[in-house]
Amino acid sequence: MGIDFASSGLSAALLDRTSGQLHPIYWEAPQAEGFAAGPSFRIPSAAVLAETASGSPAPQVTVKSVGIPPLALPAGEFLLQNFKLPLKVGIPYQREAAGMYEPLLQWSPLQAVSIALPLQGVRALLATLNPRKQGQKFDGSGEVLDSAPRMNFAGLPVSNLICRASGLTPETLDAALLELRGVILGTPAGWSDAYRFNLREAVLGASLVASGSQIFVVEDAIATLLAAVTPVKNATGLESSAVDSAKDGEEAAPLSVNASSFSGGTLILNAGAATVELALVELPSNLQDLTRADFTCHSFAFAGDAFDQDIICQLLAKNETWGMSIDLPRPGHSDLPNRYQLQQRLQGSAFGLQLLEAAKQIKVILQHQKSFALDIDQQHWDVKRKDLESLVLVPFVQQLNRELNALLSRAGMSPAGINQAICAGGMGTWPAIARWLRQKLPNAIVVQDQELEVDPDILELDNSVLNSVSQSTNFSEKIGRVACGLASLALYPQILDVSQQQYSDFFLLWELMQVLGEETLSFQEILQLLERQGVNTRTCEPRVLRILEGNLPAGLVPAEEDFMLLGEESRQNPDWEAILAEPLFFEDVSLGYRLNLEQASVVRDYLGKLASSSQQKLLEPLTITWDVRTDTYR
């Protein structure tokens, strides 16, 4: 099963590896639940949280439901959305026995939540794919997370969503879901091992598979390519409306579902809500010859959500700092700490939330109209397409151009050597992106996924259009392309990054602390000791060296740029301060490396806390359950 957990929604697809048939999954629910009419191939990434025992010294927070945002929330409940990003910050753990799960995320200026809650939201979303959990009416009891001694998720709350699969009877689908051989999820390039670990934890918590070794993670850009080259055909004859190739004179063709003719230099661009994912690859004539080493991947932390913020800052509330001494982000730039502060501020007020919703719709509406008028509270705006393009779109494309130039240089490829550019994601479907790529890549056919295309006939110059567009973009009647690409990885197992799958950076760090001591050893001697422990150092040698040189695994301690996501108390976490206080390894340039024994004790204790709260075996390697060559001993 391929599962695309995106910032805005969740989609999934099943692959019968024997027949090669793909079966996109869709969800159904009674219309009374507020769900879009008819089946939907994507459900919103949303969770309703409720605080209980609010008068007690230790308030408890529960996840009440997921997947269907209610029209109104009772007092004491709030909606958690866009909770993909927090999962890369770190792994939930308890600093003190029976204490709250750390770290705390600063969701708004007045509200902090445990990182365990977004993780629980993902678990509950994934539980809609488990036949044992479907069709259950939530009884209102919820599940307490913040005071639980361990993250034990029996009785996981789910909506009464029922999942179905195109081309499969309900009975066949249920049987397949209960006997899954593997689950494949996507990740932005370069995101931390903590994010991969949290994804696996969510899948295990939803009981989709029994072992972490059955859960695979691949870069989103690679999944986008696999979606473009793998046809979606099954017993119902479901076919995408996409065409196979671009016609002469067209700006861009829809994303192909049968692009076996693709070959040579290829650019993949997937622009979602949180990141733009880029990859370059030289496609061989036989895709079975394609390996992970053929891809050069890059992630740029500016996409749909940041674009919405730029609409607010440049068009709706220019020079407004909302009473805070914050620096507004520069249009088109990541500026992550500034964007995190701005997002918290916007999420902390009803007016801010209305601005965010308006921005999401403006960027869609102004693709089809020259201007748009809207009112929020007592304020009125006439927003023009030319202003959107000059103040927001142009800076974005300029930065995207710089990122692509750097990637082309890294991959040793020239713009003229690119034969095709495959674009997906909400921002990747913009005509402006296709125009830029046609200028940038003179010999390339540009193909685009039109998943979020809006019918211009529904657009009118009044505020009622916001509701119409929201219905169009929140619920997709078209299959989830990336989910199909993820499921298709089973047809191309040689593309899997075996080393990253088998050995996490956390495991390599643990093993280094096991084999090193006060004696200084050369790098080759250290590799030999690891090999005696059963580690295949040929596949992970560069990562071992990075750790020895002082680069602790990403996600062990939150990255500096992510500290603004955290609550004030978590920013001063004593465990992290102790880990960062001294180097873990001492390096002698001529002789090699030795372990800082006192610091190793600090890191071991912390890793033990992380492992004690999880279902996975954090400090052990994963086995490879697919028939791919691993050349490993352990």
Salt bridges, closest charged atoms under 4 A:
GLU33 OE2 - LYS137 NZ 2.87
GLU77 OE2 - LYS64 NZ 2.79
GLU102 OE2 - ARG95 NH1 3.33
GLU201 OE2 - ARG123 NH2 3.76
GLU219 OE2 - ARG292 NH2 3.00
ASP220 OD2 - LYS84 NZ 4.00
ASP305 OD1 - LYS360 NZ 3.68
ASP308 OD2 - LYS360 NZ 3.30
ASP308 OD1 - LYS363 NZ 2.97
ASP310 OD1 - ARG339 NH2 3.02
ASP335 OD1 - ARG330 NH2 2.82
ASP375 OD1 - HIS380 ND1 2.72
ASP382 OD2 - HIS380 NE2 3.31
ASP387 OD1 - LYS386 NZ 3.54
GLU403 OE1 - HIS298 NE2 2.59
GLU451 OE2 - ARG42 NH1 3.63
ASP505 OD1 - ARG543 NH1 2.67
GLU511 OE1 - ARG634 NH1 3.48
GLU561 OE2 - LYS88 NZ 3.98
ASP562 OD2 - LYS88 NZ 2.73
GLU568 OE1 - ARG571 NH1 3.34
GLU569 OE2 - ARG95 NH2 3.77
ASP575 OD2 - LYS609 NZ 3.28
ASP627 OD1 - ARG17 NH2 2.87
ASP631 OD1 - ARG629 NE 3.08
